[in-house]
């Protein structure tokens, strides 16, 4: 697969996964309050825990959960690409001057760096979207 096609594929996949977090912003129910609806009482009777710290905020637990998942995935993928950089460096050091091996090692390192940049940018985008999501429900502005 040519580099441009691969880059466009990765960019498209990143944007598509980011749209999962952007789409709910356009349909958020502003001003909805759970108080006096009976939801909390029903949940307590059913045995669910309703006194979570995130449940006390207007944004609720969804941004907190999504942030936890995104942080975990970003950490895992970041560690994976870091290991790939180390592997590429090991390949380069043990190439013994063979041009094919050094080129392969260089390609591994470059691709791992690109992967780390994609992970970092997707983390930044997701962080911004989650703060905007929390801001929409609380009336604050995202920074």
C-alpha distance (Angstrom), angle and dihedral (degrees) to the residues before:
residue distance angle dihedral
X1 . . .
X2 3.82 . .
X3 3.78 117.7 .
X4 3.79 95.3 -113.0
X5 3.80 92.6 52.8
X6 3.79 91.3 47.2
X7 3.81 91.2 48.8
X8 3.81 92.2 48.8
X9 3.80 90.7 47.8
X10 3.80 92.3 52.0
X11 3.81 91.5 44.6
X12 3.81 91.1 50.0
X13 3.79 92.2 48.8
X14 3.81 90.9 49.4
X15 3.79 92.6 49.7
X16 3.79 92.0 45.6
X17 3.79 91.9 52.3
X18 3.81 90.7 46.6
X19 3.81 90.5 52.5
X20 3.80 89.1 64.3
X21 3.80 87.2 69.4
X22 3.83 96.3 39.1
X23 3.82 98.3 50.5
X24 3.83 96.1 67.8
X25 3.82 89.8 57.8
X26 3.78 91.5 71.5
X27 3.80 94.2 52.7
X28 3.78 101.5 37.9
X29 3.79 115.4 140.1
X30 3.76 103.4 -126.9
X31 3.73 118.0 -159.0
X32 3.80 94.9 19.1
X33 3.77 112.0 142.2
X34 3.80 127.1 -170.8
X35 3.78 93.5 -151.2
X36 3.79 116.7 110.1
X37 3.80 93.0 11.3
X38 3.79 97.2 101.0
X39 3.80 93.4 -122.0
X40 3.81 94.1 116.1
X41 3.78 93.4 47.8
X42 3.80 92.0 47.8
X43 3.80 91.5 49.0
X44 3.81 91.4 49.6
X45 3.81 91.7 50.4
X46 3.81 89.8 49.5
X47 3.80 90.1 54.2
X48 3.81 99.2 -107.3
X49 3.77 120.4 141.4
X50 3.80 110.2 -115.6
X51 3.80 102.1 169.3
X52 3.79 96.2 79.8
X53 3.82 113.5 143.0
X54 3.78 91.2 -121.7
X55 3.81 91.1 51.8
X56 3.80 89.3 62.7
X57 3.81 92.4 61.9
X58 3.78 124.3 79.9
X59 3.81 92.1 -120.2
X60 3.80 92.9 58.1
X61 3.79 128.7 -153.7
X62 3.81 100.6 -55.6
X63 3.85 96.3 83.2
X64 3.81 90.5 44.9
X65 3.80 92.1 50.9
X66 3.81 93.1 44.0
X67 3.81 90.0 48.8
X68 3.79 91.0 51.8
X69 3.81 92.2 50.1
X70 3.81 92.9 46.0
X71 3.81 92.2 48.6
X72 3.80 91.1 50.3
X73 3.81 94.1 47.5
X74 3.80 93.1 44.8
X75 3.80 89.6 51.2
X76 3.80 92.8 49.1
X77 3.79 94.6 46.8
X78 3.80 91.5 43.6
X79 3.79 90.4 52.9
X80 3.82 90.5 46.9
X81 3.81 92.6 53.6
X82 3.82 90.7 45.0
X83 3.80 89.3 54.9
X84 3.82 88.3 48.9
X85 3.81 89.6 54.4
X86 3.80 90.1 51.2
X87 3.81 90.2 47.7
X88 3.80 91.1 50.3
X89 3.80 89.8 49.4
X90 3.79 90.5 50.7
X91 3.82 89.9 49.7
X92 3.79 90.0 50.1
X93 3.80 93.9 49.2
X94 3.82 93.0 48.3
X95 3.81 95.5 43.3
X96 3.79 91.5 98.0
X97 3.80 93.3 -148.2
X98 3.81 94.9 -56.0
X99 3.81 105.2 146.6
X100 3.83 94.4 -148.9
X101 3.80 92.4 52.7
X102 3.81 93.8 45.6
X103 3.81 90.8 48.7
X104 3.82 90.3 50.0
X105 3.79 90.9 49.1
X106 3.80 91.0 48.0
X107 3.81 90.5 50.7
X108 3.81 90.8 50.3
X109 3.81 91.6 51.2
X110 3.81 94.1 46.5
X111 3.81 92.7 47.7
X112 3.81 91.1 48.1
X113 3.80 90.9 51.4
X114 3.81 90.1 49.6
X115 3.80 88.6 49.8
X116 3.81 91.0 51.8
X117 3.81 90.3 50.3
X118 3.81 90.5 51.2
X119 3.81 91.1 49.3
X120 3.81 91.6 48.5
X121 3.80 93.3 47.9
X122 3.80 93.2 46.2
X123 3.81 89.1 49.9
X124 3.81 90.3 51.3
X125 3.81 92.1 48.2
X126 3.79 92.8 47.1
X127 3.80 91.3 47.3
X128 3.80 90.5 52.4
X129 3.81 92.9 46.9
X130 3.80 92.5 48.8
X131 3.80 91.7 49.9
X132 3.81 88.8 48.5
X133 3.80 89.5 49.0
X134 3.79 90.5 52.7
X135 3.79 90.1 45.3
X136 3.79 93.5 53.4
X137 3.77 92.4 57.3
X138 3.80 95.7 42.3
X139 3.80 97.6 39.5
X140 3.82 93.6 -117.5
X141 3.78 124.5 126.9
X142 3.79 123.0 -113.2
X143 3.78 117.3 -116.0
